[in-house]
Amino acid sequence: MKKWLGVVLAAAWLVAGCNTIEGMGKDISKAGDKIEEAAKKK
């Protein structure tokens, strides 16, 4: 049961967060930029 819940939540996140592969790439790129900025501050 918990496995299915995880699958459903992951699918919902992917559909809601970025409707295309391009959108997903942009989201990942933004996350990478934030990590890079945080690393430079230290």
TIDRENKOL-993173 format. One record per residue: residue number from 1; x negated, y negated, z of N, C-alpha, C, O in turn; residue in one letter. Coordinates in Angstrom, 1 decimal. Each point is the difference from the previous one (the first is absolute). Last residue first. Example, Ala and Ser with C-alpha at 12.3 -4.5 7.8 and 13.67 -1.06 7.14 Angstrom:
# residues 2
+-----+--------+---------+--------+---------+----------+--------+--------+---------+--------+--------+---------+--------+---------+
: num : n_east : n_north :   n_up : ca_east : ca_north :  ca_up : c_east : c_north :   c_up : o_east : o_north :   o_up : residuo :
+-----+--------+---------+--------+---------+----------+--------+--------+---------+--------+--------+---------+--------+---------+
:   2 :  -12.8 :     2.2 :    7.1 :    -0.9 :     -1.1 :    0.0 :    0.8 :    -1.1 :    0.8 :   -0.5 :    -1.1 :    0.1 :       S :
:   1 :    0.2 :     6.8 :   -0.2 :     0.9 :     -1.2 :    0.0 :   -0.9 :    -1.2 :    0.0 :   -1.0 :     0.0 :    0.7 :       A :
+-----+--------+---------+--------+---------+----------+--------+--------+---------+--------+--------+---------+--------+---------+
//
This chain:
# residues 42
+-----+--------+---------+--------+---------+----------+--------+--------+---------+--------+--------+---------+--------+---------+
: num : n_east : n_north :   n_up : ca_east : ca_north :  ca_up : c_east : c_north :   c_up : o_east : o_north :   o_up : residuo :
+-----+--------+---------+--------+---------+----------+--------+--------+---------+--------+--------+---------+--------+---------+
:  42 :  -30.3 :   -29.3 :    0.9 :    -0.8 :      0.6 :    1.1 :   -1.4 :    -0.1 :   -0.3 :   -0.8 :     0.5 :    0.9 :       K :
:  41 :    4.1 :    -2.0 :   -4.1 :     0.0 :     -0.8 :    1.2 :   -0.8 :     0.5 :    1.2 :   -0.4 :    -0.8 :    0.9 :       K :
:  40 :    1.0 :     3.2 :   -5.0 :    -0.9 :     -1.1 :   -0.2 :    0.0 :    -0.9 :    1.2 :   -1.1 :    -0.6 :    0.3 :       K :
:  39 :    4.1 :     4.2 :   -0.5 :    -1.4 :      0.5 :    0.1 :   -1.0 :    -1.1 :   -0.1 :   -1.0 :     0.0 :    0.7 :       A :
:  38 :    5.6 :    -0.9 :   -1.4 :    -0.2 :      0.3 :    1.4 :   -1.5 :     0.5 :    0.2 :   -0.6 :    -0.4 :    1.0 :       A :
:  37 :    2.1 :    -0.3 :   -5.4 :    -0.1 :     -1.3 :    0.7 :   -0.4 :     0.2 :    1.5 :   -0.8 :    -0.7 :    0.6 :       E :
:  36 :    1.7 :     4.5 :   -3.3 :    -1.3 :     -0.6 :   -0.3 :   -0.2 :    -1.3 :    0.7 :   -1.1 :    -0.3 :    0.5 :       E :
:  35 :    5.2 :     2.4 :    0.0 :    -1.0 :      0.8 :    0.7 :   -1.4 :    -0.6 :   -0.3 :   -0.8 :    -0.1 :    0.9 :       I :
:  34 :    4.4 :    -1.7 :   -3.2 :     0.1 :     -0.4 :    1.4 :   -1.0 :     0.8 :    0.8 :   -0.6 :    -0.6 :    0.9 :       K :
:  33 :    1.0 :     1.6 :   -5.5 :    -0.5 :     -1.4 :    0.2 :    0.0 :    -0.4 :    1.5 :   -1.0 :    -0.6 :    0.5 :       D :
:  32 :    3.0 :     4.7 :   -1.8 :    -1.5 :      0.1 :   -0.1 :   -0.6 :    -1.4 :    0.2 :   -1.1 :    -0.1 :    0.7 :       G :
:  31 :    5.7 :     0.4 :   -0.9 :    -0.4 :      0.6 :    1.2 :   -1.5 :     0.1 :    0.0 :   -0.7 :    -0.3 :    1.1 :       A :
:  30 :    2.6 :    -1.2 :   -5.0 :     0.2 :     -1.0 :    1.1 :   -0.5 :     0.5 :    1.3 :   -0.7 :    -0.7 :    0.8 :       K :
:  29 :    0.8 :     3.7 :   -4.5 :    -1.0 :     -1.0 :   -0.1 :    0.0 :    -1.1 :    1.1 :   -1.0 :    -0.4 :    0.5 :       S :
:  28 :    4.4 :     3.6 :   -0.8 :    -1.2 :      0.7 :    0.5 :   -1.2 :    -1.0 :   -0.1 :   -0.8 :    -0.1 :    0.9 :       I :
:  27 :    5.0 :    -1.3 :   -2.7 :     0.1 :      0.2 :    1.5 :   -1.3 :     0.5 :    0.6 :   -0.5 :    -0.4 :    1.0 :       D :
:  26 :    0.8 :     0.2 :   -5.7 :    -0.1 :     -1.4 :    0.6 :    0.0 :     0.1 :    1.5 :   -0.7 :    -0.7 :    0.7 :       K :
:  25 :    1.6 :     4.6 :   -3.1 :    -1.4 :     -0.4 :   -0.1 :   -0.3 :    -1.3 :    0.6 :   -1.0 :    -0.2 :    0.6 :       G :
:  24 :    5.4 :     1.7 :   -0.9 :    -0.7 :      0.7 :    1.0 :   -1.5 :    -0.3 :    0.0 :   -0.6 :    -0.1 :    1.0 :       M :
:  23 :    3.3 :    -1.7 :   -4.3 :     0.4 :     -0.6 :    1.3 :   -0.8 :     0.7 :    1.1 :   -0.5 :    -0.7 :    0.9 :       G :
:  22 :    0.2 :     2.5 :   -5.2 :    -0.7 :     -1.3 :    0.0 :    0.2 :    -0.7 :    1.4 :   -0.9 :    -0.5 :    0.6 :       E :
:  21 :    3.3 :     4.4 :   -1.5 :    -1.3 :      0.3 :    0.3 :   -0.9 :    -1.2 :    0.1 :   -0.9 :    -0.1 :    0.8 :       I :
:  20 :    6.1 :    -0.6 :    0.2 :    -0.8 :      0.5 :   -1.1 :   -1.4 :     0.4 :    0.5 :   -0.4 :    -0.4 :    1.1 :       T :
:  19 :    3.8 :    -1.3 :    1.8 :     0.8 :      0.7 :   -1.0 :   -0.8 :     0.6 :   -1.1 :    0.5 :     0.8 :   -0.8 :       N :
:  18 :   -1.4 :    -2.1 :    6.1 :    -0.5 :     -0.3 :   -1.3 :    0.7 :     0.9 :   -1.0 :   -0.2 :     1.2 :    0.0 :       C :
:  17 :    1.7 :    -1.4 :    4.6 :    -1.2 :     -0.9 :    0.0 :   -0.5 :    -0.4 :   -1.4 :   -0.4 :    -1.1 :   -0.2 :       G :
:  16 :    4.1 :     4.2 :    0.9 :     0.4 :     -1.3 :    0.5 :   -1.2 :    -1.0 :   -0.2 :    0.2 :    -1.2 :   -0.3 :       A :
:  15 :   -0.7 :     5.8 :   -0.8 :     1.0 :     -0.6 :   -0.9 :    0.2 :    -1.4 :    0.4 :    0.2 :    -0.9 :   -0.9 :       V :
:  14 :   -3.1 :     3.4 :    3.6 :    -0.6 :     -0.2 :   -1.3 :    1.0 :    -0.7 :   -1.0 :   -0.4 :    -0.8 :   -0.7 :       L :
:  13 :    1.8 :     2.0 :    5.1 :    -1.0 :     -1.1 :    0.0 :   -0.5 :    -0.2 :   -1.4 :   -0.2 :    -1.2 :   -0.3 :       W :
:  12 :    3.1 :     4.8 :    0.8 :     0.7 :     -1.3 :    0.2 :   -1.0 :    -1.2 :    0.0 :    0.3 :    -1.0 :   -0.6 :       A :
:  11 :   -2.1 :     5.4 :    0.6 :     0.7 :     -0.3 :   -1.3 :    0.7 :    -1.4 :    0.0 :   -0.1 :    -0.8 :   -0.9 :       A :
:  10 :   -1.7 :     2.4 :    5.0 :    -1.1 :     -0.3 :   -1.0 :    0.6 :    -0.4 :   -1.3 :   -0.5 :    -1.0 :   -0.6 :       A :
:   9 :    3.5 :     2.6 :    3.8 :    -0.5 :     -1.3 :    0.4 :   -1.1 :    -0.5 :   -1.0 :   -0.1 :    -1.1 :   -0.4 :       L :
:   8 :    1.7 :     5.5 :   -0.1 :     1.1 :     -1.0 :   -0.4 :   -0.5 :    -1.4 :    0.4 :    0.2 :    -0.9 :   -0.9 :       V :
:   7 :   -3.0 :     4.5 :    2.2 :     0.1 :     -0.1 :   -1.5 :    1.0 :    -1.1 :   -0.4 :   -0.3 :    -0.8 :   -0.9 :       V :
:   6 :    0.0 :     1.8 :    5.5 :    -1.2 :     -0.7 :   -0.5 :    0.0 :    -0.1 :   -1.5 :   -0.4 :    -1.1 :   -0.5 :       G :
:   5 :    3.8 :     3.6 :    2.4 :     0.2 :     -1.4 :    0.4 :   -1.2 :    -0.8 :   -0.5 :    0.1 :    -1.1 :   -0.5 :       L :
:   4 :   -0.3 :     5.7 :    0.0 :     0.9 :     -0.6 :   -1.0 :    0.2 :    -1.5 :    0.3 :    0.1 :    -0.8 :   -0.9 :       W :
:   3 :   -2.6 :     3.4 :    3.9 :    -0.7 :     -0.1 :   -1.2 :    0.9 :    -0.7 :   -1.1 :   -0.5 :    -0.9 :   -0.7 :       K :
:   2 :    2.3 :     1.9 :    4.9 :    -0.9 :     -1.2 :    0.1 :   -0.7 :    -0.2 :   -1.3 :   -0.3 :    -1.1 :   -0.4 :       K :
:   1 :    3.0 :     5.0 :    0.8 :     0.8 :     -1.2 :    0.0 :   -0.9 :    -1.3 :    0.0 :    0.3 :    -0.9 :   -0.8 :       M :
+-----+--------+---------+--------+---------+----------+--------+--------+---------+--------+--------+---------+--------+---------+
//
